[in-house]
């Protein structure tokens, strides 16, 4: 059976910023795909470039200090044609952003306007993208608040962000993102600041909306437990580049990159019993920042399997069986 074309295909993406100390490229060599009706998780430690990748897709990188410097970000339009978002002018990106591609940001309190009611913020986007009148746009806002399971939506639409809990504000962010029925939803760690119960509700909500609307979802997280629960496909990032990509069950059953294996070993469920009888959770020595300066494989300074070639040259992202992709010289030997 032929796999359908991806809704979003990122190939060899590079992002460069200009600084007083010279150009900095925090993202280089990112490859990933998102398919309609499926969730792709983008996972990695803080500082690995996940959010920068999302902002590049959305065209929200600060143009004054840099932007996409290489690669392509191809999005399949409703017409079936493909557009490279990396080359799209700002006006063309504004037409897609919100209408076809939407984003849930990490912190709703700083993403929502504190001087507008939540209903007005949703209605404003509906008016802008659909040309709907004010009354119809507000009805749509109330409908969306009900869709994300906010009780008494008509009354809560008049509330301001500070009048809502963190979980409710995150639901408002989802309602705002979904208000124009986007085909691609990018969720940037939307459950980071929420307690476990609310986190589970938000994950279930995003997954239900994906199924009901046949959306493609790019879910950014550092939580492998979330990945196991919500993702269909996984791309692992390290120090600004993709190091492994696979279907989620394959990734957990047969991780092949040393970094992916180390991340999975850090899960509390994989804790081992120490000599004193206490349970010990594994950790990865070193930091992403130090590794990013490496001349060869970026993970080599922290990798227990590194050999001399790993420090001398940079590996490519190569295919294995079943669409599994790995960026490692030694994965066949592990």
C-alpha positions as semicolon CSV with decimal commas, in nm:
position;residue;x (nm);y (nm);z (nm)
1;X;0,000;0,000;0,000
2;X;0,144;0,337;-0,106
3;X;0,185;0,585;0,179
4;X;0,005;0,917;0,116
5;X;0,208;1,232;0,064
6;X;0,290;1,411;0,390
7;X;0,098;1,720;0,488
8;X;0,426;1,875;0,606
9;X;0,772;1,765;0,494
10;X;1,080;1,933;0,642
11;X;1,408;1,850;0,470
12;X;1,755;1,948;0,596
13;X;1,621;2,260;0,769
14;X;1,876;2,512;0,895
15;X;1,805;2,825;1,100
16;X;2,070;3,092;1,152
17;X;2,069;3,396;1,380
18;X;2,301;3,695;1,360
19;X;2,468;3,791;1,688
20;X;2,742;4,032;1,794
21;X;2,975;3,733;1,816
22;X;2,887;3,618;1,462
23;X;2,630;3,390;1,304
24;X;2,484;3,107;1,516
25;X;2,300;2,810;1,363
26;X;2,104;2,641;1,646
27;X;1,910;2,421;1,401
28;X;2,081;2,236;1,118
29;X;1,984;1,911;0,951
30;X;1,622;1,866;1,066
31;X;1,417;1,618;0,862
32;X;1,064;1,520;0,962
33;X;0,720;1,456;0,814
34;X;0,366;1,504;0,942
35;X;0,075;1,318;0,781
36;X;-0,294;1,406;0,783
37;X;-0,475;1,231;1,066
38;X;-0,150;1,138;1,245
39;X;0,057;1,287;1,525
40;X;0,432;1,328;1,488
41;X;0,614;1,391;1,817
42;X;0,930;1,603;1,810
43;X;1,121;1,505;2,122
44;X;1,451;1,599;2,284
45;X;1,609;1,777;2,579
46;X;1,554;2,147;2,639
47;X;1,781;2,343;2,407
48;X;1,773;2,088;2,125
49;X;1,598;2,325;1,881
50;X;1,240;2,194;1,893
51;X;1,067;2,529;1,942
52;X;1,292;2,705;1,690
53;X;1,191;2,441;1,435
54;X;0,822;2,508;1,509
55;X;0,865;2,883;1,478
56;X;1,043;2,833;1,145
57;X;0,745;2,635;1,013
58;X;0,506;2,908;1,129
59;X;0,716;3,189;0,982
60;X;0,750;3,347;1,327
61;X;1,129;3,372;1,351
62;X;1,249;3,730;1,415
63;X;1,341;3,851;1,064
64;X;1,561;4,130;1,199
65;X;1,806;3,884;1,352
66;X;1,793;3,586;1,119
67;X;1,573;3,308;0,986
68;X;1,575;2,997;0,770
69;X;1,916;2,965;0,605
70;X;1,882;2,627;0,433
71;X;1,659;2,336;0,349
72;X;1,287;2,331;0,271
73;X;0,956;2,332;0,460
74;X;0,702;2,189;0,215
75;X;0,332;2,212;0,299
76;X;0,060;2,041;0,095
77;X;-0,221;2,286;0,026
78;X;-0,591;2,195;0,004
79;X;-0,557;2,205;-0,375
80;X;-0,299;1,925;-0,356
81;X;-0,017;2,155;-0,465
82;X;0,294;2,188;-0,247
83;X;0,428;2,520;-0,122
84;X;0,774;2,572;0,028
85;X;0,702;2,779;0,339
86;X;1,072;2,865;0,366
87;X;1,041;3,069;0,045
88;X;0,692;3,209;0,099
89;X;0,676;3,591;0,139
90;X;0,538;3,724;0,470
91;X;0,198;3,808;0,320
92;X;0,157;3,456;0,182
93;X;0,251;3,308;0,521
94;X;-0,002;3,531;0,696
95;X;-0,277;3,391;0,473
96;X;-0,191;3,035;0,583
97;X;-0,114;3,102;0,949
98;X;-0,425;3,057;1,160
99;X;-0,640;2,940;0,870
100;X;-0,451;2,627;0,753
101;X;-0,163;2,603;1,001
102;X;-0,217;2,683;1,368
103;X;0,000;2,668;1,679
104;X;-0,062;2,614;2,049
105;X;0,211;2,797;2,236
106;X;0,388;2,673;2,546
107;X;0,267;2,931;2,799
108;X;-0,094;3,051;2,754
109;X;-0,069;3,335;3,007
110;X;0,193;3,513;2,797
111;X;0,033;3,416;2,464
112;X;-0,319;3,546;2,533
113;X;-0,394;3,919;2,529
114;X;-0,465;4,025;2,890
115;X;-0,688;4,321;2,791
116;X;-0,930;4,130;2,566
117;X;-1,184;3,869;2,671
118;X;-1,105;3,517;2,554
119;X;-1,415;3,515;2,335
120;X;-1,311;3,837;2,160
121;X;-0,963;3,698;2,093
122;X;-1,107;3,392;1,920
123;X;-1,369;3,598;1,734
124;X;-1,098;3,838;1,611
125;X;-0,912;3,554;1,440
126;X;-1,234;3,418;1,286
127;X;-1,321;3,764;1,146
128;X;-0,972;3,811;1,007
129;X;-0,949;3,479;0,824
130;X;-1,310;3,422;0,715
131;X;-1,457;3,771;0,679
132;X;-1,740;3,670;0,912
133;X;-1,938;3,946;1,087
134;X;-1,889;4,025;1,453
135;X;-2,200;3,844;1,581
136;X;-2,129;3,527;1,381
137;X;-1,763;3,535;1,483
138;X;-1,857;3,553;1,851
139;X;-2,100;3,263;1,807
140;X;-1,811;3,067;1,657
141;X;-1,595;3,162;1,956
142;X;-1,855;3,029;2,199
143;X;-1,890;2,714;1,987
144;X;-1,513;2,657;2,002
145;X;-1,502;2,708;2,380
146;X;-1,772;2,443;2,407
147;X;-1,576;2,215;2,173
148;X;-1,277;2,223;2,410
149;X;-1,508;2,134;2,699
150;X;-1,514;2,466;2,886
151;X;-1,833;2,462;3,098
152;X;-2,088;2,741;3,044
153;X;-1,901;2,855;2,733
154;X;-2,130;3,151;2,657
155;X;-2,059;3,306;2,996
156;X;-1,689;3,220;3,007
157;X;-1,636;3,383;2,664
158;X;-1,661;3,718;2,843
159;X;-1,385;3,626;3,091
160;X;-1,032;3,762;3,068
161;X;-0,731;3,527;3,078
162;X;-0,647;3,615;3,440
163;X;-0,992;3,494;3,545
164;X;-0,918;3,140;3,428
165;X;-0,702;2,859;3,562
166;X;-0,395;2,735;3,375
167;X;-0,585;2,438;3,236
168;X;-0,873;2,657;3,117
169;X;-0,631;2,902;2,952
170;X;-0,467;2,614;2,768
171;X;-0,811;2,505;2,645
172;X;-0,868;2,860;2,522
173;X;-0,540;2,839;2,330
174;X;-0,659;2,516;2,168
175;X;-0,997;2,676;2,084
176;X;-0,814;2,971;1,930
177;X;-0,592;2,741;1,723
178;X;-0,889;2,531;1,606
179;X;-1,126;2,820;1,531
180;X;-1,060;2,820;1,155
181;X;-1,039;2,439;1,118
182;X;-0,664;2,414;1,042
183;X;-0,525;2,113;0,860
184;X;-0,196;2,123;1,054
185;X;-0,171;2,187;1,428
186;X;0,162;2,253;1,599
187;X;0,152;2,206;1,978
188;X;0,466;2,336;2,153
189;X;0,481;2,159;2,491
190;X;0,119;2,257;2,571
191;X;0,107;2,061;2,898
192;X;0,440;2,164;3,056
193;X;0,297;2,386;3,331
194;X;-0,010;2,174;3,408
195;X;-0,067;1,916;3,677
196;X;-0,093;1,550;3,577
197;X;-0,475;1,533;3,576
198;X;-0,517;1,843;3,357
199;X;-0,230;1,726;3,136
200;X;-0,413;1,402;3,064
201;X;-0,732;1,594;2,977
202;X;-0,546;1,825;2,736
203;X;-0,373;1,532;2,565
204;X;-0,704;1,351;2,524
205;X;-0,863;1,669;2,387
206;X;-0,590;1,725;2,126
207;X;-0,610;1,360;2,022
208;X;-0,989;1,372;1,990
209;X;-0,976;1,687;1,776
210;X;-0,711;1,526;1,554
211;X;-0,935;1,226;1,488
212;X;-1,253;1,428;1,437
213;X;-1,094;1,679;1,199
214;X;-0,833;1,452;1,032
215;X;-0,560;1,701;1,124
216;X;-0,192;1,647;1,111
217;X;-0,036;1,726;1,450
218;X;0,326;1,814;1,527
219;X;0,352;1,767;1,904
220;X;0,667;1,909;2,063
221;X;0,767;1,766;2,400
222;X;1,055;1,641;2,614
223;X;0,828;1,393;2,792
224;X;0,858;1,039;2,656
225;X;0,550;0,936;2,852
226;X;0,349;1,187;2,649
227;X;0,509;1,056;2,329
228;X;0,402;0,700;2,407
229;X;0,046;0,814;2,477
230;X;-0,025;1,050;2,189
231;X;0,218;0,997;1,898
232;X;0,199;0,785;1,584
233;X;0,548;0,880;1,464
234;X;0,852;1,020;1,648
235;X;1,148;1,234;1,549
236;X;1,424;1,269;1,810
237;X;1,628;1,593;1,806
238;X;1,967;1,652;1,958
239;X;2,169;1,977;1,948
240;X;1,971;2,118;1,657
241;X;1,943;1,815;1,431
242;X;1,726;1,507;1,387
243;X;1,911;1,196;1,506
244;X;1,640;0,930;1,475
245;X;1,290;0,895;1,330
246;X;1,051;0,602;1,334
247;X;0,695;0,488;1,401
248;X;0,632;0,521;1,776
249;X;0,607;0,150;1,858
250;X;0,926;0,082;1,664
251;X;1,106;0,362;1,848
252;X;1,025;0,226;2,193
253;X;1,073;-0,138;2,096
254;X;1,395;-0,095;1,899
255;X;1,569;0,242;1,956
256;X;1,889;0,249;1,752
257;X;2,058;0,581;1,821
258;X;2,257;0,593;2,149
259;X;2,084;0,920;2,244
260;X;1,737;0,774;2,199
261;X;1,838;0,470;2,404
262;X;1,976;0,696;2,677
263;X;1,655;0,902;2,686
264;X;1,441;0,589;2,724
265;X;1,674;0,457;2,996
266;X;1,609;0,781;3,189
267;X;1,241;0,692;3,232
268;X;1,150;0,613;3,595
269;X;1,000;0,283;3,476
270;X;1,351;0,180;3,363
271;X;1,512;0,250;3,702
272;X;1,759;-0,014;3,818
273;X;1,830;-0,142;4,168
274;X;2,160;-0,015;4,309
275;X;2,403;-0,199;4,536
276;X;2,230;-0,052;4,842
277;X;1,891;-0,180;4,726
278;X;1,756;0,161;4,628
279;X;1,607;0,231;4,285
280;X;1,835;0,448;4,070
281;X;1,712;0,642;3,764
282;X;1,970;0,674;3,486
283;X;2,090;1,013;3,359
284;X;2,289;1,134;3,059
285;X;2,621;1,293;3,161
286;X;2,717;1,635;3,029
287;X;2,493;1,892;2,859
288;X;2,355;1,972;2,513
289;X;2,541;2,303;2,497
290;X;2,883;2,142;2,540
291;X;2,804;1,870;2,289
292;X;2,683;2,115;2,026
293;X;3,037;2,248;1,986
294;X;3,173;1,907;1,890
295;X;3,346;1,880;1,550
296;X;3,216;1,533;1,467
297;X;2,898;1,366;1,586
298;X;2,726;1,613;1,817
299;X;2,641;1,343;2,070
300;X;2,991;1,191;2,074
301;X;3,117;1,380;2,386
302;X;2,831;1,227;2,588
303;X;2,811;0,888;2,416
304;X;2,946;0,575;2,585
305;X;2,971;0,402;2,244
306;X;3,171;0,674;2,067
307;X;3,475;0,563;1,863
308;X;3,749;0,776;1,698
309;X;3,550;0,821;1,371
310;X;3,262;0,967;1,573
311;X;3,482;1,258;1,682
312;X;3,635;1,314;1,338
313;X;3,334;1,325;1,104
314;X;2,966;1,411;1,111
315;X;2,719;1,128;1,038
316;X;2,428;1,164;0,795
317;X;2,067;1,067;0,864
318;X;2,044;0,730;0,687
319;X;1,751;0,494;0,631
320;X;1,713;0,153;0,786
321;X;1,429;-0,097;0,746
322;X;1,064;0,011;0,767
323;X;1,137;0,380;0,720
324;X;1,351;0,395;1,036
325;X;1,609;0,678;1,009
326;X;1,928;0,700;1,220
327;X;2,214;0,950;1,236
328;X;2,496;0,738;1,381
329;X;2,811;0,567;1,252
330;X;2,784;0,276;1,496
331;X;2,412;0,195;1,518
332;X;2,460;-0,140;1,337
333;X;2,707;-0,252;1,605
334;X;2,499;-0,161;1,911
